[in-house]
Amino acid sequence: MSLQVCEIFYSIQGESARAGYPCIFIRLADCNLRCTYCDTVYAQTGGTEYTVEDIISAVSQYPCRLVEITGGEPLLQNKTPHLVHELLDRGYIVLLETNGSIALDGLDNRCIKIVDVKCPASGEGGSFNERVLEGLSGHDELKFVISDRKDYEFARDFLQRLTGTSVAAVHFSPVMERLPVSELASWIMADGLSVRCSPQLHRFIWPDIERGV
């Protein structure tokens, strides 16, 4: 039982409600989308074959109980739910970051899903799978990566579709090369949105490092 892994590394969580905490990242290979601002192009293909036990052994080398499975798109690999379950059974807190195009079927309810809703400037604005909303629970999170005002208005309007859907947090994250954090913050404040302005924390800590952070 194996998965294609791009990298496993230990860093600071930078993009969720747990931003700032040490976290072990399992970056799986392969992605079905090609976002215009992708900062992990190297994970779109390739990877190295690891068994689930190989992955757990690598994770156990770090002094941390918070793990994020990311990509690429981790739900493209059918063994990902099994990896999630095994990590949870070993006492890890497991976050899974997914691009919103694949339903959340088969995932352990204890897993915390961080679901990206692609905005128009991503080039993948029509990729969201409506069934994803059915798989969300009260500890899950939504993220909108925002490049410009059009993206912001798309994300703001999308929130109206969440009536009756309970999530722990909604993040508006600026594409830092395209949209100043201060400008996004001013829009959020002007509209009184109950969302988090969530720049990528690791980009401030390690601005010149692209991988392993």
Disulfide bonds with the S-S distance in Angstrom:
none
